Amino acid sequence: MQKQAHIRDYVPSDIIDTRELFARVEHAYDLDQMRETRIVFFGAGGARAFADDLARAGTHEFVLVDGDTVSATNIATQQVRYAEIGRPKVDCIADQLLEINPNVRVRAVRRMLDDEMTDDELHQIVFAPFEGYETPKQVLLCGLTDDFFAQARVNRFALQTGCPALYAQVYREGRGVELVFTHPDVTQACARCALRSRYKAHLERRPNAVTSHGTPISATTQLNALKGFLALALIHHGTDHPRWGRLLERIGGRNLVVMRLDPDFSETLGWSLFDNTLPAGERVFFGETLWLPQKPDRPEQGFSTCPECQGTGNLRDAVGTFPDTRVMLPYEA
């Protein structure tokens, strides 16, 4: 991999015996599968605890892509420390991951995923092996930023490369959180199919109503825990692990996940999804999660054909079909 000023690879000089670290979870995960999986973060702010959890679950390879630095305002909303103000977020997380497990390998990329990053550069950042190590067995892409362009591009890059992917979003004031996940061998609908209204709003230059402004840290904590659950399902798919190996087959068609964190979710956000599904009556519901089934966008489903996955129901059909993942294609009239 060509060295660039904004990229720093952390590779252990000496391999330490860490068997004791994972002695109590040796059967909780497939630790070989965890070691052989690379997790790529696009956005390294609120997802810091998610990265920590994956390191504690035995993940050995991380790629962190974020050009931002820690600011004072992050203290109340992310898992940062006062002493880290002014430092690149990716370097802070890399240091912390190495403190958890000295054997991890981390690529810290101090750059935003924007239209200045070409597909060739992105491919190198995501897939190039660490010096002295082999290419990872599998790669999980995680879109964890508020920037809609970056989130949407991760979907196109996941389709282009055939990688499983996970996307996370906090709703206004942390009243709810949202996850979308895709796996080319299981899910039929891509992230654009699941989030079509947001894509249409973006293409029509209407403001994005999804924002993490005013979110209490507890909402971010709950979202990170849910990310961890889904990441384990995606990482273990196809293994013979008794808990995680077949979980994705059970939930794979329900790849839009919404959790409400406020009993006034409907009134505040104007979305009656939970009231329609779980009418409260005299009871008060919140804190529950809905796993919503998604079908690929195509006329038979009542929508214009998705220009990214083409609505075929097989996400592998989209592999290698994007001349440039920076370009968001419009819906056909």
C-alpha positions as CSV (number, residue, x, y, z in Angstrom):
1,M,0.0,0.0,0.0
2,Q,1.4,3.4,-1.0
3,K,2.2,5.4,2.1
4,Q,0.3,8.7,2.3
5,A,0.6,11.4,4.9
6,H,-3.0,11.0,6.2
7,I,-2.7,7.3,6.8
8,R,-1.0,5.6,9.7
9,D,-0.8,1.9,10.2
10,Y,-0.4,0.5,13.7
11,V,1.1,-3.0,13.6
12,P,2.4,-4.8,16.6
13,S,6.2,-5.3,16.7
14,D,5.9,-8.3,19.0
15,I,2.9,-10.7,19.3
16,I,1.8,-11.1,22.9
17,D,0.1,-14.2,24.2
18,T,-3.5,-12.9,24.9
19,R,-5.2,-16.2,25.4
20,E,-6.0,-15.2,29.0
21,L,-7.8,-12.1,27.8
22,F,-10.4,-14.2,25.9
23,A,-10.5,-17.3,28.2
24,R,-14.0,-16.5,29.5
25,V,-15.4,-15.9,26.0
26,E,-13.7,-18.6,24.0
27,H,-17.1,-20.2,23.3
28,A,-19.1,-16.9,23.1
29,Y,-17.7,-16.2,19.7
30,D,-15.8,-18.0,16.9
31,L,-12.5,-16.3,17.9
32,D,-10.7,-17.5,14.7
33,Q,-13.5,-15.8,12.7
34,M,-13.2,-12.7,14.7
35,R,-9.4,-12.6,14.2
36,E,-9.7,-13.0,10.5
37,T,-12.3,-10.3,10.0
38,R,-11.5,-6.6,9.3
39,I,-13.9,-3.9,10.4
40,V,-13.9,-0.7,8.5
41,F,-15.4,2.4,10.1
42,F,-16.5,5.4,8.1
43,G,-17.1,7.9,10.9
44,A,-15.2,7.5,14.2
45,G,-17.1,9.7,16.6
46,G,-20.0,8.1,18.4
47,A,-19.0,4.6,17.3
48,R,-15.9,4.5,19.6
49,A,-17.5,2.2,22.2
50,F,-18.6,-0.1,19.3
51,A,-14.9,-0.4,18.3
52,D,-13.9,-1.1,21.9
53,D,-16.5,-3.9,22.1
54,L,-15.3,-5.5,18.9
55,A,-11.8,-5.5,20.2
56,R,-12.9,-7.1,23.4
57,A,-14.7,-9.7,21.3
58,G,-11.5,-10.7,19.5
59,T,-11.4,-8.6,16.4
60,H,-7.8,-8.0,15.3
61,E,-8.1,-5.7,12.3
62,F,-9.6,-2.2,12.1
63,V,-9.7,0.5,9.5
64,L,-10.9,3.9,10.8
65,V,-11.7,6.6,8.3
66,D,-12.5,10.1,9.7
67,G,-10.9,13.5,9.1
68,D,-12.3,15.1,12.2
69,T,-10.5,16.0,15.4
70,V,-11.9,15.8,18.9
71,S,-13.6,19.0,20.0
72,A,-14.8,20.2,23.4
73,T,-18.4,19.7,22.3
74,N,-17.7,16.0,21.7
75,I,-17.2,15.4,25.5
76,A,-20.9,15.3,26.1
77,T,-21.8,13.2,23.1
78,Q,-19.0,10.8,22.4
79,Q,-16.7,8.5,24.4
80,V,-13.8,11.0,24.2
81,R,-11.6,12.5,27.0
82,Y,-10.7,16.0,27.7
83,A,-7.0,15.4,27.2
84,E,-7.8,14.3,23.6
85,I,-9.2,17.6,22.5
86,G,-7.5,18.7,19.3
87,R,-6.2,15.2,18.4
88,P,-7.5,13.2,15.3
89,K,-10.4,11.0,16.4
90,V,-9.0,8.0,14.5
91,D,-5.6,8.3,16.4
92,C,-7.4,8.4,19.8
93,I,-9.4,5.3,18.9
94,A,-6.3,3.5,17.6
95,D,-4.5,4.1,20.8
96,Q,-7.4,2.9,22.9
97,L,-7.8,-0.3,20.8
98,L,-4.1,-1.1,21.3
99,E,-4.5,-0.6,25.1
100,I,-7.3,-3.2,25.0
101,N,-5.4,-5.8,22.9
102,P,-1.7,-5.0,21.9
103,N,-2.0,-7.5,19.0
104,V,-4.6,-5.5,17.1
105,R,-3.8,-3.9,13.8
106,V,-5.3,-0.5,13.0
107,R,-5.2,1.7,9.9
108,A,-6.0,5.3,11.0
109,V,-7.1,7.4,8.0
110,R,-7.3,11.1,8.8
111,R,-9.6,11.9,5.9
112,M,-13.3,12.2,5.1
113,L,-15.0,9.9,2.7
114,D,-15.9,12.6,0.2
115,D,-15.9,13.0,-3.6
116,E,-12.2,13.8,-3.6
117,M,-11.4,10.2,-2.6
118,T,-11.3,8.0,-5.7
119,D,-12.4,4.4,-5.9
120,D,-8.8,3.3,-6.3
121,E,-7.8,5.1,-3.1
122,L,-10.9,3.8,-1.2
123,H,-10.2,0.2,-2.4
124,Q,-6.6,0.5,-1.1
125,I,-7.6,1.9,2.2
126,V,-10.2,-0.8,2.8
127,F,-8.5,-3.9,1.4
128,A,-4.8,-3.5,1.4
129,P,-3.1,-5.9,3.8
130,F,-1.1,-4.7,6.7
131,E,2.6,-5.1,6.2
132,G,3.6,-8.6,7.1
133,Y,0.1,-9.9,7.2
134,E,-2.3,-11.5,4.7
135,T,-5.4,-10.0,3.2
136,P,-8.3,-10.5,5.7
137,K,-10.7,-13.4,5.3
138,Q,-13.7,-11.0,5.2
139,V,-14.4,-7.3,5.5
140,L,-17.3,-5.6,7.2
141,L,-18.1,-2.1,6.1
142,C,-19.7,0.3,8.7
143,G,-21.3,3.6,7.7
144,L,-21.4,5.5,11.0
145,T,-21.4,9.1,10.1
146,D,-24.1,11.8,9.9
147,D,-23.0,12.8,6.4
148,F,-25.5,11.4,4.0
149,F,-23.2,11.4,1.0
150,A,-20.7,9.2,2.8
151,Q,-23.4,6.8,4.1
152,A,-24.8,6.5,0.6
153,R,-21.4,5.9,-0.9
154,V,-20.7,3.1,1.5
155,N,-23.8,1.4,0.2
156,R,-22.6,1.7,-3.4
157,F,-19.1,0.5,-2.4
158,A,-20.5,-2.5,-0.5
159,L,-22.5,-3.5,-3.5
160,Q,-19.6,-2.9,-5.8
161,T,-17.3,-5.1,-3.8
162,G,-19.8,-7.7,-2.4
163,C,-19.0,-6.9,1.2
164,P,-21.5,-7.1,4.1
165,A,-22.3,-3.7,5.5
166,L,-23.9,-2.0,8.5
167,Y,-25.3,1.6,8.7
168,A,-26.3,3.5,11.8
169,Q,-28.2,6.7,12.5
170,V,-29.5,8.5,15.5
171,Y,-32.9,10.3,15.2
172,R,-33.5,13.8,16.5
173,E,-32.7,14.3,20.2
174,G,-32.0,10.6,20.5
175,R,-35.7,9.8,20.6
176,G,-34.9,6.7,18.5
177,V,-32.1,5.0,16.6
178,E,-31.9,3.2,13.3
179,L,-29.8,0.4,11.8
180,V,-29.7,-1.0,8.3
181,F,-27.6,-4.0,7.4
182,T,-26.9,-5.9,4.2
183,H,-25.2,-9.2,3.3
184,P,-25.0,-10.1,-0.4
185,D,-25.9,-13.8,0.4
186,V,-28.9,-13.1,2.6
187,T,-30.6,-9.7,2.3
188,Q,-32.6,-8.9,-0.8
189,A,-32.8,-5.1,-0.4
190,C,-29.9,-2.8,-0.3
191,A,-29.6,0.2,2.0
192,R,-31.0,2.5,-0.7
193,C,-34.1,0.4,-0.9
194,A,-34.6,0.5,2.8
195,L,-34.0,4.3,3.0
196,R,-35.6,5.4,-0.3
197,S,-37.4,8.4,1.2
198,R,-34.1,9.8,2.4
199,Y,-32.4,9.3,-0.9
200,K,-35.3,11.0,-2.7
201,A,-35.1,14.0,-0.3
202,H,-31.3,14.2,-1.0
203,L,-31.8,14.1,-4.8
204,E,-34.5,16.8,-4.6
205,R,-32.2,18.9,-2.4
206,R,-34.7,18.8,0.5
207,P,-33.1,18.9,4.0
208,N,-32.3,15.7,5.7
209,A,-34.5,15.4,8.8
210,V,-32.3,12.8,10.4
211,T,-29.8,14.5,12.9
212,S,-28.0,13.5,16.0
213,H,-28.2,17.0,17.5
214,G,-29.3,17.0,21.1
215,T,-28.7,13.3,21.6
216,P,-28.1,12.1,25.2
217,I,-25.1,9.9,25.5
218,S,-27.3,7.0,26.7
219,A,-29.0,6.8,23.3
220,T,-25.6,6.5,21.6
221,T,-24.7,3.7,24.1
222,Q,-27.8,1.8,23.2
223,L,-27.1,2.2,19.5
224,N,-23.6,0.9,19.9
225,A,-24.8,-2.2,21.7
226,L,-27.3,-2.9,18.9
227,K,-24.5,-2.4,16.3
228,G,-22.5,-5.0,18.2
229,F,-25.3,-7.6,18.1
230,L,-25.7,-7.1,14.3
231,A,-22.0,-7.1,13.7
232,L,-21.6,-10.5,15.3
233,A,-24.4,-11.9,13.2
234,L,-22.8,-10.6,10.0
235,I,-19.3,-11.7,11.0
236,H,-20.3,-15.2,11.9
237,H,-22.6,-15.9,9.0
238,G,-21.8,-19.3,7.5
239,T,-19.9,-20.5,10.5
240,D,-21.0,-23.4,12.7
241,H,-21.2,-21.3,15.8
242,P,-24.2,-22.4,17.8
243,R,-25.5,-18.9,18.6
244,W,-24.3,-16.6,15.8
245,G,-23.7,-18.9,12.8
246,R,-27.3,-19.0,11.5
247,L,-28.7,-15.9,13.2
248,L,-28.5,-13.8,10.0
249,E,-30.7,-16.3,8.2
250,R,-33.4,-15.7,10.7
251,I,-33.3,-11.9,10.6
252,G,-31.7,-11.3,7.2
253,G,-34.9,-10.1,5.5
254,R,-35.7,-7.7,8.3
255,N,-32.8,-5.4,7.6
256,L,-34.3,-2.1,8.6
257,V,-34.1,-1.9,12.4
258,V,-35.7,0.9,14.5
259,M,-35.5,1.3,18.3
260,R,-37.6,3.9,20.1
261,L,-36.1,5.4,23.2
262,D,-39.0,7.7,24.1
263,P,-42.7,6.9,24.8
264,D,-43.4,10.1,22.8
265,F,-41.5,8.9,19.7
266,S,-44.6,9.2,17.4
267,E,-45.6,12.7,18.6
268,T,-42.0,14.0,18.5
269,L,-40.9,12.5,15.2
270,G,-44.2,12.3,13.4
271,W,-43.9,8.6,12.7
272,S,-46.6,6.3,13.9
273,L,-44.7,3.1,13.2
274,F,-44.6,1.8,16.8
275,D,-48.2,2.8,17.6
276,N,-49.4,0.9,14.6
277,T,-47.4,-2.2,15.6
278,L,-47.7,-2.0,19.4
279,P,-50.8,-0.1,20.3
280,A,-50.3,0.9,23.9
281,G,-53.8,1.2,25.4
282,E,-53.2,1.7,29.1
283,R,-49.6,0.5,28.8
284,V,-46.6,2.6,27.9
285,F,-44.0,1.1,25.5
286,F,-40.6,2.3,24.7
287,G,-37.1,0.8,24.5
288,E,-38.3,-1.9,22.1
289,T,-36.9,-2.7,18.7
290,L,-38.7,-3.4,15.4
291,W,-37.1,-5.5,12.8
292,L,-38.8,-4.4,9.6
293,P,-38.9,-6.7,6.5
294,Q,-37.5,-5.0,3.3
295,K,-38.1,-5.9,-0.3
296,P,-35.9,-4.7,-3.2
297,D,-37.3,-1.6,-4.9
298,R,-39.0,-2.4,-8.2
299,P,-42.4,-1.7,-9.8
300,E,-43.9,-4.9,-8.5
301,Q,-43.3,-3.6,-5.0
302,G,-44.8,-0.3,-5.9
303,F,-41.6,1.7,-6.2
304,S,-39.2,2.8,-9.0
305,T,-36.4,0.3,-9.6
306,C,-33.5,0.9,-7.3
307,P,-30.7,2.3,-9.5
308,E,-28.0,0.8,-7.3
309,C,-29.0,-2.9,-6.7
310,Q,-31.3,-2.9,-9.7
311,G,-34.1,-4.5,-7.6
312,T,-33.2,-8.1,-8.6
313,G,-33.3,-9.4,-5.0
314,N,-29.7,-10.7,-5.4
315,L,-27.2,-8.1,-4.2
316,R,-24.4,-10.0,-5.9
317,D,-25.8,-8.9,-9.2
318,A,-24.5,-5.4,-8.5
319,V,-20.9,-6.5,-7.9
320,G,-18.6,-4.6,-10.3
321,T,-21.3,-2.6,-11.9
322,F,-20.4,0.9,-10.7
323,P,-18.0,3.0,-12.9
324,D,-17.6,5.4,-10.0
325,T,-19.1,4.9,-6.5
326,R,-19.0,8.7,-5.9
327,V,-21.9,9.2,-8.3
328,M,-25.4,8.8,-7.0
329,L,-27.7,7.8,-9.8
330,P,-31.2,9.3,-10.0
331,Y,-34.4,7.3,-10.1
332,E,-35.7,6.7,-13.6
333,A,-38.9,8.6,-14.4
